[in-house]
Amino acid sequence: MNVYVLQTARELARRGVEVEIFTRATSSNLPPVEEAAPGVLVRNVVAGPFEGLDKHDLPTQLCPFTAEVLRQEARQAPGHYDLVHSHYWLSGQVGWLARDRWRVPLVHTAHTLAAVKNAALAEGDTPEPASREIGEKQVIAEADRLIANTVEEARQLIELYGAAPDRVDVVPPGADLTRYHPGDRAAARRELGLPADERIVAFIGRIQPLKAPDVLVRAAAELLRRDPGRRLRVLIVGGPSGTGLQRPDALIELAAALGIGDRVIFLPPQPPERLVQVYRAADLVAVPSHNESFGLVAIEAQASGTPVLAADVGGLSTAVRHGETGLLVPGHRTPDWADALGALLDDGPGLRAMGAAAVEHAAGFSWEHTADGLLTCYDAALDEFGGRRRSGPRLRGADSAAPARVSGEEAARPEPVVGEPGQARTRALWRRRMGVRR
């Protein structure tokens, strides 16, 4: 979600849409306002302790977070914001109130849904609380438009949450195709200190039951049990998160218990410039999640020229073309995953053909395409809302700086910089030119 918010904000700003992101401050050293990119401001809102909070503790900070968001708007000229885009249900609760106070439309992206996660819960994992599902239903009922990552997620919003079909827009996420593209595999392995003469299967993501890295480890162990001489290495990139924090060493212990501790390499979360080398170094990327609203890792891997072995759940059936850019495995049974893993790794020419097809497939998922879809959705929301209150501009087609958008809940931390008077001036000029009155 952090990647999604920041990348779409940057792309919208390139189109002339001013974006302001509200996020909870996690350090007292953060300035109140930072510029993430030209036209993108991040407002670090003080709400609760200056530290990361468990997601179950975040609802306790809704009141102070909301209060500060409203105070920030109150310091601006009337009509400062034209549209609110909330991400995740907690931000949706804030956006719902802001929408009513500021009299602007609310667009909401859920990213994940409690009802869907609970229906596909990993064994031993903790279900999402009923309070979250109630909160999601409230936001979905109040939002002017909803954005789903895939057709499957749109169906879930309609069938499980009662969303009106004509208010749901499908806008797939993208990948930074200027960064994620094929490169020299041997050079990537040298940079990462990985063996040059082994098959490498990589998992990239949060280490928690939902993401199911244990499925890959068990499948690799089964494959090595069948063929002890197989030159196979598993690369796990990520850190414990969510319920995975309860047993942060569980995956290391599992690999050791299965007798493949020496075949599994663990790396901490990597910055984007190193992450692309992970994708390039791997022969195959595994995404064995129990649920994914889309599966950004799958697109980034394919854009880098690496086929994907994924669970046939959620948005992964959109992100991966079964039999062309990788394989989709129904369920999470170890024998099934071992069979699929072995079939791919043993077919060198087929794996290379899938890698080439993967690059072509991923080219259809860029942040530019995502921004196009978002602007269409914003225009519809503004038109519909404007029809009710007879005011408010469209975001598409402005020939100078366009209206602002509020987006949160958490954004990747940008480099610090400057202030904002220029944005206020260009916004005022744009409104005068367009004849907009507030």
Number of C-alpha atoms within 10 A of each C-alpha: 19 13 16 18 19 24 22 21 28 21 21 25 21 17 22 20 25 26 31 24 27 24 22 22 22 17 13 12 8 16 15 12 19 22 19 23 19 13 24 26 26 27 22 24 23 20 20 18 13 14 11 13 12 12 10 11 11 15 15 12 16 16 12 14 23 19 14 16 20 16 11 13 15 13 9 11 11 10 15 18 23 22 28 27 27 29 26 19 26 21 25 30 23 22 29 24 15 23 22 12 10 18 17 22 29 29 32 27 24 24 17 20 23 19 19 20 17 15 11 15 16 19 9 8 14 13 15 16 12 11 10 17 16 13 16 23 17 16 26 27 16 22 24 22 27 29 24 25 24 22 17 19 24 21 16 18 24 17 12 13 18 13 21 14 14 9 18 24 21 18 22 25 26 25 27 18 19 8 14 24 21 19 15 10 18 14 15 20 19 13 13 13 9 19 13 14 10 13 18 22 24 26 26 25 21 20 25 25 22 23 21 23 22 21 22 24 26 20 22 27 23 20 20 19 14 11 10 11 8 12 12 18 20 25 22 25 19 17 19 20 18 16 17 19 14 11 12 15 13 16 22 16 13 15 19 14 10 14 13 20 17 10 18 20 14 14 12 13 16 15 8 12 10 13 18 21 24 26 31 26 30 27 22 27 27 27 28 27 26 23 26 24 22 26 22 22 20 28 32 27 31 33 33 27 30 30 33 34 26 27 26 23 22 23 21 29 19 20 26 27 18 18 10 18 28 27 23 22 18 12 14 20 12 19 13 14 26 21 15 18 21 16 14 20 17 11 11 12 11 16 22 16 16 25 26 19 20 28 24 15 18 25 17 17 21 19 22 22 18 23 24 17 18 21 18 16 22 25 17 19 23 25 18 15 19 17 11 9 11 10 15 22 19 20 25 15 11 17 11 15 23 28 26 25 24 26 26 26 20 21 22 15 14 14 9 14 12 11 10 13 9 10 20 17 11 16 21 18 15 18 19 11 12 13 9 12 10 9
